[in-house]
Amino acid sequence: MTEDKHPQPRAALHSVGCKLNQFEAELLRQELEDRGYRIVDFGEPADVYILNSCTVTSRTDRECRRLARGAKARNPQACVVLTGCYVEVGREDLAERKLADLLIGNRDKSALPDLIDAALGRPPPVPSCDHDDPLLREFRGHTRAFVKVQEGCAGGCTYCIISRARGPERSVPAAQVVEQVRLLAARHPEMVLIGTHLGRYGRDLAGETGLAGLVQQLCDLPEVGRLRLSSLEPLEVTPALSELVVAGGHALSSDDLPSQGKVCRHLHLPLQSGSESVLRRMRRPYAAEDYAALVTDLRRRQPGLAVGADVIVGFPGETEEEFEETRRFLEALPVAYLHVFTFSPRPDTPAAEMPNQVPGQVRKERNHVLRALSDHKRAEFAAAQVGERLEVVLETGANGRRYGLTDNYLHVDLPAALPSGGILTVHITGATGACLCGGLADP
């Protein structure tokens, strides 16, 4: 490692994987900037490269190793830091490969700025009286801001290693979440509440509220434009939480159902399989019929609600009959889209050692079948929105294209010259596949 030759040392950050990693990377970027670092792109020369890793599959492990090697190649004298989930479960292997100068697990992420300063020979910062847990001031480059309210998982799914990587369940106290949301709401019209096991928010905090209570507190803040919930386990959609999502955060005093409110009409509920026998091998804690009853009831009560589902194809032992059971189940289910994953054996999980591993070509074919079904579901749901007035926040996609994101998770192509920074109401005039088109609605 070189001495700190730059009056403003260059730091490059990159996150692989989940929304939690993205939130944590933003916090680290902010703190490094506050300490005098200049943040540069991960592909540029830098004095320190920080890679926030993911280990959800063997493929993400390989991607993290590739990125670490590339960083060292760009500047052999740089300090390369690997942090995150891959480090938690693969520290010994990473140490043997000598891909990084610092290996920092999730539990020590809060110490990263101090450790980076020490590695570059910089003096520690002057102590301040700031909040013990730093708050993020801005989710740079994004219209929507992620807000971490929980991490850790106590689940035992046979294909997953994240409970080991993220550790036990920990919730952020509600008062701190409120403070964080107030701060971000000044710049971002939408907050996305995130967690490893979001639905278990508050269960580890004595006397604290659960997720529904937290959402209601945030809805009561005048600064908040709208709130979106990230992925929730089906059994954790409580009656109180479903009422908030169905009603958009409004208190219902009659049969009149508001079309939109502060809580986005969108839930992502991992299913993984529609076959009872596969669900048992996965060790998922619900029956397919319970999942179907929940989704059907939610859509009956709020037809504009978008429900998405994760599904894994090619799980060990999945027969053609079990796959067909899943396909038929999903075909009949009123979901708006699917996230389809091809099973990949993750070392150190029970599923990796199960017999009757499904051949790769069969897994690939099953993936294509369900992706086609997802495309049909998306187009069907989008077509049902034509003629509606929907609230959108403006996002920037590939090639700088501006589009609106509806509260029920659809993209709307809009005229280029539109004001940004707030929530706009648009009149939907058409749908092409899963994409809507429209213009600003009359007041």
N, C-alpha and C positions, 0 to 999 in steps of 0.2 A: 504493500500500500504506500502511496505517496504522501508526503506532508501536504498540508492544506496550502497550496500555492496560490489559490484564488481568494481575493478578498470576499468574493461571494461564491462559495463552492456550489457546484452543479449537482443536483439530485434528480434522478429519473425514477419514476414509479410506474408500476404496471400491476394490475390485478387480473387474476384468472378465476373464473367461477362466479360465485353467487353475489347477491345484492349486499350481503353483510360485508364481503370483502371490499366492495366498491365504497361503502360507507366508511369503513375503517381506513381505506386508502385516502379518502378525502380528508379525514381528520389528520392523518399523518402529513399530507401535503400542506395543510394549513399550519401545523406546528413547525414544520421545517421552514416554511416561508417566514414565519414569525421569528425564527432563529437566524434568519439571514441567508438561507439557501435560495438559489435560483432553480426553479423547477423547469426541467427540459424534457423533451419527448424521450421515451425509452429507447428509440432508435438512434439517438444522438450521443456524442461523447459526453461523459459525465464523470464526476469524482466518486459518486456512490450510486449504485443501482439497487433499488428495493423491489423485490418481486413478491407480491402477496399471493401465495400459492393455493391451489385447490387439489384435492385428492379423491374426488367423487368417483373417478374411473381411472384405470391404468392409462388411458389416453391423456387425461389431464396431467398425470404424473410426467409422461413423456414430454408434453408441451412445456411444462415448467422447467424441465432439464434443458430443453432446447433453448428456451429464453435465457436461462442463466449462462449457458455456454456462449450465446451470442453477445451478452453484455460483457463478459470477460474478453471476448475477441475484439470488441470495439475499443476497450481501454484496459489492457492487461494490468495496469497499475491501479485500477479503480477498486473500491471496496464493493463487493457484491453481497447483498443481504437477501437471504431467503427466509420468508416468514410465513405463517399460516398453517393450514391443515396438513399439507404434505410434510412439513417439518414435524408436526406432532406425531405422525404415524410412521415416518420414514427417516428419522434423524440419523440412525446408524448407517443406513445405505447412502444417504446424502453426504455424510461425513467421509465415507470411504471414497466416494466419487470426487471429492474436493471441488465441488461446483461453486461453493460460496465461501466467503470469509467469515460471515456470521450466519448462524442458524438459530432463528428465534421463533418459538412456538406461539400459539394463540394466547396462552396465559401470560406471556411476557410482552405482548405487543405494546402495551402502554409505556414500556421502558425504551422503545425503539429510538426516539429522538436522542435520549441520553447516550445510548449505546453507539449510535451513529456518530455523534459528536466525539465520543471517546476514540472510536476507530480512526477518525480523521485528525485526531490530536487537537481538537478545538476545546476551549475552556467551557465548563458548564455554564448555563444561563444563570442570570441573577434570579433568585427565588422571587416569586410573585404571590399575591394573595388571591389569584384566580380560583375558579371552581376546581375542586379536586379532580373531577372528571371533566375534561375540556369539552366545550360545546362547539358544534360546527356552525360557522357563520353563513356559509354559502355552499351549495352543491354545484360547483363550478361547471359551466357548460351544459347544464340540464335545466329544463323547465320544471320538472318534477324533482322533489327531494326525497331521498330515502332517509328514514329515521329508525335506527336500531332501538328496539324496545326489549329484546330478549335474545339470548343465545344459549346454546347447549341443548342436548336431547337425551332423553332417557329411553328412547325407543329401542326395539330389538329386531328390526327388519333384517332378514338373513342376507340381503344383498348390499347392505349399507355399512359404511365405516365411519360415518359422520359423528355418531355418538361418541366414538373414541377421539375423533379429531377436535371436536368443539367442547367436549367435557360436559359436566353436569349443567342442569338448567339454572340460568341466572336471569332475573328480570331487572330492568332499569326502573327505579322508583318512579311512581306516577308524577310526582312534583318535578323531577328532572326531565321527564319526557315532555311535560307541559312547557317547561322553560326552553327546551330545545326546539319544539314546534313553534313557539312564539317567535323565536329568533329567525328560523328559516322561513316562516310565513311572510316575512317582510319582502322576500325576494322570489318566493316560489308559490304559485297558485295551487299546487297539489302536493300533499304529503303521502308517502307510501310507507306504511308501518311494516317493518321487517323483523324477522327472527328465525332462528333455526327451527323452532317448534312454537310458532307464534301463538297458537291457540292455548298454550299452557301459561301465557303471560300472567304473572302475579302469584302463581301457586307457591312460589318459594319465598314470598315476602309476607311476613306476618302482618295481618291487619290491612293489607293493601287490596285494591280493587282488582277484579279480573279484567280480561280484554274488553268485554262489553262496557264495563264501567269506565275504562280508560278512553275508549272511543267516544262515549257520551261526554266525558270531560272535554275532549278535544273539539267536539262539535259545538260546545258552548263558547269556544273562544271566537270572538268576532273577527280576529285576524285570519282565521283559517278559511281558505277557499273550499277545498274539498279533500277528503281522505280516502285512500285506497288501502285495502288489506292485501298483503301478499299471501302466499300459499298457506292454507289451513287444512289440518287433518279433519276428515269428515265428522268424526265423533266429537270434535271440539267446536262445532257450530251449534252453540247453545240457543235455546229459544230467544233469550235476550239479544244475542248477537244477530241472529237471523232477522229479528224484528227491526234492528237498526239498519241492516243492509236492505231489506225489503222496502223500508220506509224512508231510506236515504238519510237517516239520522233525525227525522222529524218525530215528534210525539204524536201518535195517532189517537184521535178522539172520536173518529167516525169511520165509516167504511170507505171514505174518500182516500185514495192512495196517491200521494205525490209522485210525479213521474221522476223527479230528480231532487237530490238534496246534497248535503255535504258528504255523505257516505256514498262512494261510488257503487253503482249497481253491478258489481263484478266480484265473483269469488273463484279462486282457483283451488280445487279440491282434488288432491292426488287420489286416483283410483288404483292404478298399477295393473289390475286384471279384473275381468268380469267373470272369471272362472273361480268358483269356490275352492276347488282343489288347489289351484295355483296360489290363491290368496293364503291358504293355510301353509303352503310351503314357503311363502314369503314371510310368514308370521305377521300378517297384517291384522289389526284388531277389530275388524268389522266384516260383515257379510255383504255381498254384492247387492242383495235385495234391500239392505238398510241404506246403502249409498243411493240406490235408485229412488227410494222413498223420499230421501232428503232433497235430492235434486228436483224431483217432480213437484214436491210441495213448494219449494222456493220459486220455481218457474210459474206455478199456478198462481201464487200470491203476487208475483211481480214479473209479468211477461217480458219486461225490458231487461231483466237481469241476465248478464252473461256469466255462464258457469263454464270453466275450463277444467280439463282433467289431464293428469299425467297417466300414461300407460306404458308398461314395459312389455316388449314382445321377445319371445325366445328365451323366457326364463327356463332354467334347467328342468327337464322333464315335460315341458309344454308340448302336448300332443296336438295333432291337427284338430281334434275334436275340442280340446280346451281353447285353442286359438279361435275357432269358429264360435264358441260360446262367448268369448270376449267380443268378437266382432259384432255378433247379433245383439249383445247387450248394449254396446255403444251405439249401434245403429238406431235402437229404439229409445235411447236416452236423450232428453232435451238439453244436451250440452251445446255450447256455442263453438267450441274448438277443442282439439287434443294436442298435447305435447307428447309425441311418440318417441320412446327411447328403445334402442336395441340393447338387449342384455349384454353386458360385458363383464366377465368374471373379475371381481375385485379381490386381489390377494388378501388373505387374513379375514375373509368373511365366510360364513357357512355355505353360502350359495356357490362359491368357487369350488368347493369340494363335493358338491352334489353330483350324483350319477346322472346319466342321460343328458349330457350337455347338448343343446340343439345346434346342428351344423350352421356355420356362418351364413351360407347362401340361403337357407331356410329362414333364418332370422331377418336377413335383408329383405326377402320377399314379403314377409309378414309386416315389416315396417312400411313398405310401399303401400300395402293394402290399407293400413290404418291412416297413413298420411292422406291418401285419396279420400277416405271417409271424412277426415278432418277438414279438407278443402271444401267438401260438400256441405258440412255443418256450418262452416264459417260463412259461405255464400248464402245459405238459407237464412241464417241469423241476420246477416247484413240486409238482405232483401226485405226483411220484416220491419226494418227501421225507416224505409222510404216514406216520406211524408211527415216524419216526426221532427220536432224541434229538439235538438240535442246540444248540451253544453260541452265545449271542447277547450282544452289547453293546447297551445301551439307548440309543436316539437320540430326539431330539425333532423331529417333522416339522411340517407346516403346522398352524396353529391349536393348537399346543402338544401335539399328539397324540403319545403315547409309543409306540414300537414297538421290537422287537428286530431287529437286523441279524445274520444268521447268517454263519458264516465263508464259506459259499458264496453269499453276496450275495443273500439273500432277506429280505424283510420279514416279520416275524411280529407279528400283532396280539396283544397281551398284556393281562392285567388291569392296571388303572391303578396300583394300589398295589403296586409292586414296588421292591425296593432298587436303587439306581443306583450306578455307579462301578466295577463289576467285570464279570466274565463270568458269565452265568447259563446253566444247562442247562435247556432246555425240551423238553417232549414235544409233537411236532407231531401235532395231532388232525384237521386238515382243511386244505383249500386252496380259495380262491376266486380264480379267475384266477391271477395271479402272487403273490398274498398268502397267507401261511400263517396259521394260528391254532393256539393251543396254550396250555399253562400250565406252570408250574414242574414239572420232573421230580422224582420221588422220588429221594432220595439213593441 
